[in-house]
Every structure is written in structure tokens, then in C-alpha cells.
Amino acid sequence: MRRFDDAARRAGFKAQLYGGINGHPLNAYTKRTPGIRPRVYVSAGMHGDEPAPPLALLQLMEAGFFDDRCTWFVCPLLNPTGFLKSTRENFAGTDLNRDYKSLHTAEVQAHVAWLRMQPRFDLVICVHEDWEARGFYLYELNLGDNASLAPAMLAAARLHGPIEDAAVIDGRPSAAPGLIRPVSDPVLRDTWPEALYLAYKHCGLNYTLETSSGQPLEQRITTQGAVLRAALAAFLQ
């Protein structure tokens, strides 16, 4: 996080402390580029046993990816206590990615309070990993019938490893190899992940990226970086 903070400040970001947990800061980084720019939100580190996403965002920040093409909102480590313990859950054993409806945990309460103070986003990308997957896949929530970014992202991922080609991925039927387009009424769901909360409260174009935890760490970091680059390029077209 010290490296991320240094790189973000050099890139013109403002660090915002929106909360803390067990002595660990919960930081968001914003870069409000002058002029009319699309607003892009990116998050990582929801699950502590998924280390590649925050490391990929660190690598991208240090490489200058988060430039003046967009107004940026970046949350690189949503679950610091889980990250330190290498556990999916936080220090208290709670999966934060199931708490965006009930808002029981301090981390999610603070995150949602910060989100409510932000403008609506034009694109949301949540970066994750899946220990059960054999290859890369993504979720697409496209509530406004926007042009899909999925083909560009899957093409970029394919250059760095396999695409998950199962007919059922993470318990849901795939729309195509590596692609899930979940259809569900959020009101009927008992729990909400971050992506669902964001899709219905902040942005209708929403992607969750999933690399396979069985692949080498550097490969996963590279894949996620390539997919994020491809997503932005396709989005800005």
C-alpha cells in the first residue's frame, strides 16, 4: 500500500481515507481530470486470498495506466485484514462480498458511505480470482444495453492463458466461453456482492474479472493488466 500510495500521488491522484479496520486504513484514490471525461471505477482486494488483483492495480498505477483519459475512482484493497491473513473473509470470518445488501461489516459500511458521495460512474470493473476455475472468465452486467466490452477483454485474456470454457461457470450457465451474463432480480437475492450493488446503484455497465488461482501469480497479474487495458481501449472507442 505504501508503493501504491506513492505511485498514485505521482500520477496525480488524491488519497481519501474513508475508514479503517484493526488499525489498517481503507483508502480510495480519485483523479478528477479536467474537462468532460468518462468516470471509471476499479476495485480489488475484496477477498484476501486473491492477491493478483491488488498487485495488478499496483503494477498498472506504477506504469501510468491511470492517465488523463478518464476521471478515476480506484479502491485497491477493500479487505486489508483478509489480505494479511490470506483468507477470503475478513479478520472476523465474514465474506465482505456478500454484505452489500445488509451492510453489517465496518468495511462495507465505510465503502458504501464513500460510494454514496461519488457521482455515477460510466464503467465499473471489479477484479477477482477463482480457485475453482481452469481459466479466465468474466461477469457482465449491462443494464443499459451498452456496447459490450467482453469480446475485447476475452481476446486480451486469451493471449496470456486459457479461457474457462465450461457450460456452467461458478454455478451459472455461461453465455459464451468465459462469459457469464447473470439474470436475477436483486430484490429477491438475500445477499449482494459489490458488483450487484454498484450495477443497481451507481453504474449500469459493470464487469467482474476472474483469473484462475491455479495459474502462476505473475501470469494472473499480467492477464488482469492486459484485460483492463483492453477494456479501457474498447470503452473509449
Contacts in CASP RR format, 6 or more apart in sequence:
PFRMAT RR
TARGET T0000
AUTHOR 0000-0000-0000
METHOD contacts of the structure
MODEL  1
MRRFDDAARRAGFKAQLYGGINGHPLNAYTKRTPGIRPRVYVSAGMHGDE
PAPPLALLQLMEAGFFDDRCTWFVCPLLNPTGFLKSTRENFAGTDLNRDY
KSLHTAEVQAHVAWLRMQPRFDLVICVHEDWEARGFYLYELNLGDNASLA
PAMLAAARLHGPIEDAAVIDGRPSAAPGLIRPVSDPVLRDTWPEALYLAY
KHCGLNYTLETSSGQPLEQRITTQGAVLRAALAAFLQ
1 25 0 8 1.000
1 27 0 8 1.000
1 76 0 8 1.000
1 77 0 8 1.000
1 80 0 8 1.000
3 58 0 8 1.000
3 62 0 8 1.000
4 29 0 8 1.000
4 54 0 8 1.000
4 57 0 8 1.000
4 58 0 8 1.000
4 61 0 8 1.000
4 76 0 8 1.000
4 77 0 8 1.000
5 15 0 8 1.000
5 27 0 8 1.000
7 58 0 8 1.000
7 61 0 8 1.000
7 62 0 8 1.000
8 15 0 8 1.000
8 29 0 8 1.000
8 61 0 8 1.000
8 66 0 8 1.000
8 74 0 8 1.000
9 15 0 8 1.000
11 31 0 8 1.000
11 61 0 8 1.000
11 64 0 8 1.000
11 66 0 8 1.000
11 67 0 8 1.000
12 31 0 8 1.000
13 29 0 8 1.000
13 30 0 8 1.000
13 31 0 8 1.000
13 66 0 8 1.000
13 72 0 8 1.000
13 74 0 8 1.000
14 29 0 8 1.000
14 30 0 8 1.000
14 31 0 8 1.000
14 32 0 8 1.000
15 27 0 8 1.000
15 28 0 8 1.000
15 29 0 8 1.000
16 27 0 8 1.000
16 28 0 8 1.000
16 29 0 8 1.000
16 30 0 8 1.000
16 114 0 8 1.000
17 25 0 8 1.000
17 26 0 8 1.000
17 27 0 8 1.000
18 26 0 8 1.000
18 27 0 8 1.000
18 28 0 8 1.000
18 110 0 8 1.000
18 111 0 8 1.000
18 113 0 8 1.000
18 114 0 8 1.000
19 25 0 8 1.000
19 26 0 8 1.000
19 106 0 8 1.000
19 110 0 8 1.000
20 26 0 8 1.000
20 106 0 8 1.000
20 107 0 8 1.000
20 110 0 8 1.000
21 80 0 8 1.000
21 81 0 8 1.000
21 90 0 8 1.000
21 91 0 8 1.000
21 106 0 8 1.000
21 107 0 8 1.000
22 81 0 8 1.000
22 91 0 8 1.000
24 80 0 8 1.000
24 81 0 8 1.000
24 84 0 8 1.000
25 80 0 8 1.000
26 78 0 8 1.000
26 80 0 8 1.000
26 107 0 8 1.000
26 110 0 8 1.000
26 111 0 8 1.000
27 75 0 8 1.000
27 76 0 8 1.000
27 77 0 8 1.000
28 73 0 8 1.000
28 74 0 8 1.000
28 75 0 8 1.000
28 114 0 8 1.000
29 72 0 8 1.000
29 73 0 8 1.000
29 74 0 8 1.000
29 75 0 8 1.000
29 76 0 8 1.000
30 71 0 8 1.000
30 72 0 8 1.000
30 73 0 8 1.000
30 74 0 8 1.000
30 118 0 8 1.000
31 66 0 8 1.000
31 71 0 8 1.000
31 72 0 8 1.000
32 71 0 8 1.000
33 68 0 8 1.000
33 69 0 8 1.000
33 70 0 8 1.000
33 71 0 8 1.000
33 72 0 8 1.000
37 68 0 8 1.000
37 69 0 8 1.000
37 70 0 8 1.000
37 71 0 8 1.000
38 70 0 8 1.000
38 71 0 8 1.000
38 122 0 8 1.000
38 123 0 8 1.000
38 235 0 8 1.000
38 236 0 8 1.000
39 70 0 8 1.000
39 71 0 8 1.000
39 73 0 8 1.000
39 119 0 8 1.000
39 120 0 8 1.000
39 121 0 8 1.000
39 122 0 8 1.000
39 123 0 8 1.000
40 70 0 8 1.000
40 71 0 8 1.000
40 72 0 8 1.000
40 73 0 8 1.000
40 121 0 8 1.000
40 122 0 8 1.000
40 123 0 8 1.000
40 124 0 8 1.000
40 125 0 8 1.000
40 232 0 8 1.000
40 235 0 8 1.000
41 73 0 8 1.000
41 74 0 8 1.000
41 75 0 8 1.000
41 118 0 8 1.000
41 121 0 8 1.000
41 123 0 8 1.000
41 124 0 8 1.000
41 125 0 8 1.000
41 198 0 8 1.000
41 202 0 8 1.000
41 203 0 8 1.000
42 57 0 8 1.000
42 72 0 8 1.000
42 73 0 8 1.000
42 74 0 8 1.000
42 75 0 8 1.000
42 124 0 8 1.000
42 125 0 8 1.000
42 126 0 8 1.000
42 127 0 8 1.000
42 228 0 8 1.000
43 74 0 8 1.000
43 75 0 8 1.000
43 76 0 8 1.000
43 78 0 8 1.000
43 125 0 8 1.000
43 126 0 8 1.000
43 127 0 8 1.000
43 194 0 8 1.000
44 53 0 8 1.000
44 54 0 8 1.000
44 56 0 8 1.000
44 57 0 8 1.000
44 75 0 8 1.000
44 76 0 8 1.000
44 77 0 8 1.000
44 78 0 8 1.000
44 126 0 8 1.000
44 127 0 8 1.000
44 128 0 8 1.000
45 53 0 8 1.000
45 54 0 8 1.000
45 76 0 8 1.000
45 77 0 8 1.000
45 78 0 8 1.000
45 79 0 8 1.000
45 83 0 8 1.000
45 127 0 8 1.000
46 53 0 8 1.000
46 78 0 8 1.000
46 79 0 8 1.000
46 96 0 8 1.000
46 97 0 8 1.000
46 126 0 8 1.000
46 128 0 8 1.000
46 194 0 8 1.000
47 79 0 8 1.000
47 82 0 8 1.000
47 88 0 8 1.000
47 89 0 8 1.000
47 95 0 8 1.000
47 96 0 8 1.000
47 97 0 8 1.000
47 128 0 8 1.000
47 129 0 8 1.000
48 79 0 8 1.000
48 82 0 8 1.000
48 83 0 8 1.000
48 85 0 8 1.000
48 86 0 8 1.000
48 87 0 8 1.000
48 88 0 8 1.000
49 82 0 8 1.000
49 86 0 8 1.000
49 87 0 8 1.000
49 88 0 8 1.000
49 131 0 8 1.000
49 213 0 8 1.000
50 88 0 8 1.000
50 128 0 8 1.000
50 129 0 8 1.000
50 213 0 8 1.000
51 83 0 8 1.000
51 86 0 8 1.000
51 217 0 8 1.000
52 129 0 8 1.000
52 211 0 8 1.000
52 217 0 8 1.000
52 220 0 8 1.000
52 221 0 8 1.000
52 224 0 8 1.000
53 127 0 8 1.000
53 128 0 8 1.000
53 129 0 8 1.000
53 209 0 8 1.000
53 224 0 8 1.000
54 76 0 8 1.000
54 77 0 8 1.000
54 83 0 8 1.000
55 217 0 8 1.000
55 221 0 8 1.000
56 127 0 8 1.000
56 220 0 8 1.000
56 221 0 8 1.000
56 224 0 8 1.000
56 225 0 8 1.000
56 228 0 8 1.000
57 74 0 8 1.000
57 76 0 8 1.000
57 127 0 8 1.000
58 76 0 8 1.000
59 221 0 8 1.000
59 225 0 8 1.000
60 66 0 8 1.000
60 225 0 8 1.000
60 228 0 8 1.000
60 229 0 8 1.000
61 74 0 8 1.000
61 76 0 8 1.000
65 225 0 8 1.000
65 228 0 8 1.000
65 229 0 8 1.000
65 232 0 8 1.000
66 72 0 8 1.000
66 74 0 8 1.000
69 232 0 8 1.000
69 236 0 8 1.000
70 232 0 8 1.000
70 236 0 8 1.000
73 118 0 8 1.000
73 121 0 8 1.000
75 111 0 8 1.000
77 83 0 8 1.000
78 96 0 8 1.000
78 107 0 8 1.000
78 111 0 8 1.000
78 194 0 8 1.000
79 90 0 8 1.000
79 96 0 8 1.000
79 107 0 8 1.000
81 90 0 8 1.000
81 91 0 8 1.000
82 88 0 8 1.000
82 89 0 8 1.000
82 90 0 8 1.000
82 91 0 8 1.000
85 91 0 8 1.000
87 93 0 8 1.000
88 95 0 8 1.000
89 95 0 8 1.000
89 96 0 8 1.000
90 96 0 8 1.000
90 105 0 8 1.000
90 107 0 8 1.000
92 105 0 8 1.000
94 104 0 8 1.000
94 105 0 8 1.000
96 105 0 8 1.000
96 107 0 8 1.000
96 108 0 8 1.000
96 194 0 8 1.000
97 193 0 8 1.000
97 194 0 8 1.000
98 191 0 8 1.000
98 192 0 8 1.000
98 193 0 8 1.000
99 105 0 8 1.000
99 108 0 8 1.000
99 191 0 8 1.000
99 192 0 8 1.000
100 108 0 8 1.000
100 112 0 8 1.000
100 191 0 8 1.000
100 192 0 8 1.000
100 193 0 8 1.000
100 194 0 8 1.000
100 196 0 8 1.000
100 197 0 8 1.000
101 189 0 8 1.000
101 190 0 8 1.000
101 191 0 8 1.000
101 192 0 8 1.000
101 197 0 8 1.000
102 191 0 8 1.000
103 109 0 8 1.000
103 112 0 8 1.000
111 194 0 8 1.000
112 197 0 8 1.000
115 198 0 8 1.000
115 201 0 8 1.000
115 202 0 8 1.000
118 202 0 8 1.000
120 202 0 8 1.000
120 203 0 8 1.000
121 198 0 8 1.000
121 202 0 8 1.000
121 203 0 8 1.000
122 203 0 8 1.000
122 205 0 8 1.000
122 235 0 8 1.000
123 149 0 8 1.000
123 203 0 8 1.000
123 205 0 8 1.000
123 206 0 8 1.000
123 207 0 8 1.000
123 231 0 8 1.000
123 235 0 8 1.000
124 195 0 8 1.000
124 198 0 8 1.000
124 199 0 8 1.000
124 202 0 8 1.000
124 203 0 8 1.000
124 204 0 8 1.000
124 205 0 8 1.000
124 206 0 8 1.000
124 207 0 8 1.000
125 206 0 8 1.000
125 207 0 8 1.000
125 208 0 8 1.000
125 209 0 8 1.000
125 228 0 8 1.000
125 231 0 8 1.000
126 194 0 8 1.000
126 195 0 8 1.000
126 198 0 8 1.000
126 206 0 8 1.000
126 207 0 8 1.000
126 208 0 8 1.000
126 209 0 8 1.000
127 208 0 8 1.000
127 209 0 8 1.000
127 224 0 8 1.000
127 228 0 8 1.000
128 208 0 8 1.000
128 209 0 8 1.000
128 210 0 8 1.000
128 211 0 8 1.000
129 210 0 8 1.000
129 211 0 8 1.000
129 212 0 8 1.000
129 213 0 8 1.000
129 220 0 8 1.000
130 137 0 8 1.000
130 170 0 8 1.000
130 210 0 8 1.000
130 211 0 8 1.000
130 212 0 8 1.000
130 213 0 8 1.000
131 212 0 8 1.000
131 213 0 8 1.000
131 214 0 8 1.000
132 170 0 8 1.000
133 164 0 8 1.000
133 169 0 8 1.000
133 170 0 8 1.000
133 210 0 8 1.000
133 211 0 8 1.000
133 212 0 8 1.000
133 213 0 8 1.000
134 162 0 8 1.000
134 164 0 8 1.000
134 166 0 8 1.000
134 212 0 8 1.000
135 161 0 8 1.000
135 162 0 8 1.000
135 163 0 8 1.000
135 164 0 8 1.000
135 178 0 8 1.000
135 211 0 8 1.000
135 212 0 8 1.000
135 215 0 8 1.000
136 154 0 8 1.000
136 157 0 8 1.000
136 158 0 8 1.000
136 161 0 8 1.000
136 162 0 8 1.000
136 163 0 8 1.000
136 164 0 8 1.000
136 178 0 8 1.000
136 209 0 8 1.000
136 210 0 8 1.000
136 211 0 8 1.000
136 212 0 8 1.000
136 223 0 8 1.000
136 227 0 8 1.000
137 163 0 8 1.000
137 164 0 8 1.000
137 169 0 8 1.000
137 170 0 8 1.000
137 174 0 8 1.000
137 178 0 8 1.000
137 179 0 8 1.000
137 180 0 8 1.000
137 210 0 8 1.000
138 150 0 8 1.000
138 153 0 8 1.000
138 154 0 8 1.000
138 178 0 8 1.000
138 179 0 8 1.000
138 180 0 8 1.000
138 207 0 8 1.000
138 208 0 8 1.000
138 209 0 8 1.000
138 210 0 8 1.000
138 227 0 8 1.000
139 180 0 8 1.000
139 181 0 8 1.000
139 182 0 8 1.000
139 195 0 8 1.000
139 206 0 8 1.000
139 207 0 8 1.000
139 208 0 8 1.000
139 210 0 8 1.000
140 148 0 8 1.000
140 149 0 8 1.000
140 150 0 8 1.000
140 175 0 8 1.000
140 179 0 8 1.000
140 180 0 8 1.000
140 181 0 8 1.000
140 206 0 8 1.000
140 207 0 8 1.000
141 181 0 8 1.000
141 182 0 8 1.000
141 195 0 8 1.000
141 196 0 8 1.000
141 199 0 8 1.000
141 204 0 8 1.000
141 205 0 8 1.000
141 206 0 8 1.000
141 207 0 8 1.000
142 148 0 8 1.000
142 181 0 8 1.000
142 204 0 8 1.000
142 205 0 8 1.000
142 206 0 8 1.000
143 199 0 8 1.000
143 200 0 8 1.000
143 204 0 8 1.000
143 205 0 8 1.000
143 206 0 8 1.000
144 204 0 8 1.000
144 205 0 8 1.000
146 204 0 8 1.000
146 205 0 8 1.000
147 234 0 8 1.000
149 205 0 8 1.000
149 207 0 8 1.000
149 230 0 8 1.000
149 231 0 8 1.000
149 234 0 8 1.000
149 235 0 8 1.000
150 176 0 8 1.000
150 179 0 8 1.000
150 207 0 8 1.000
151 234 0 8 1.000
152 230 0 8 1.000
152 231 0 8 1.000
152 233 0 8 1.000
152 234 0 8 1.000
153 207 0 8 1.000
153 209 0 8 1.000
153 227 0 8 1.000
153 230 0 8 1.000
153 231 0 8 1.000
153 234 0 8 1.000
154 163 0 8 1.000
154 177 0 8 1.000
154 178 0 8 1.000
154 179 0 8 1.000
155 230 0 8 1.000
156 226 0 8 1.000
156 227 0 8 1.000
156 229 0 8 1.000
156 230 0 8 1.000
157 163 0 8 1.000
157 223 0 8 1.000
157 226 0 8 1.000
157 227 0 8 1.000
159 226 0 8 1.000
160 219 0 8 1.000
160 222 0 8 1.000
160 223 0 8 1.000
160 226 0 8 1.000
161 215 0 8 1.000
161 219 0 8 1.000
161 223 0 8 1.000
162 212 0 8 1.000
163 177 0 8 1.000
163 178 0 8 1.000
164 174 0 8 1.000
164 177 0 8 1.000
164 178 0 8 1.000
164 210 0 8 1.000
164 212 0 8 1.000
165 177 0 8 1.000
165 178 0 8 1.000
166 174 0 8 1.000
167 173 0 8 1.000
167 174 0 8 1.000
168 174 0 8 1.000
169 178 0 8 1.000
169 180 0 8 1.000
170 180 0 8 1.000
170 210 0 8 1.000
172 180 0 8 1.000
172 182 0 8 1.000
173 180 0 8 1.000
174 180 0 8 1.000
175 181 0 8 1.000
186 192 0 8 1.000
186 196 0 8 1.000
186 200 0 8 1.000
189 196 0 8 1.000
193 208 0 8 1.000
195 206 0 8 1.000
195 208 0 8 1.000
198 206 0 8 1.000
199 206 0 8 1.000
207 231 0 8 1.000
209 224 0 8 1.000
209 227 0 8 1.000
209 228 0 8 1.000
211 220 0 8 1.000
211 223 0 8 1.000
211 224 0 8 1.000
212 220 0 8 1.000
213 220 0 8 1.000
215 223 0 8 1.000
END
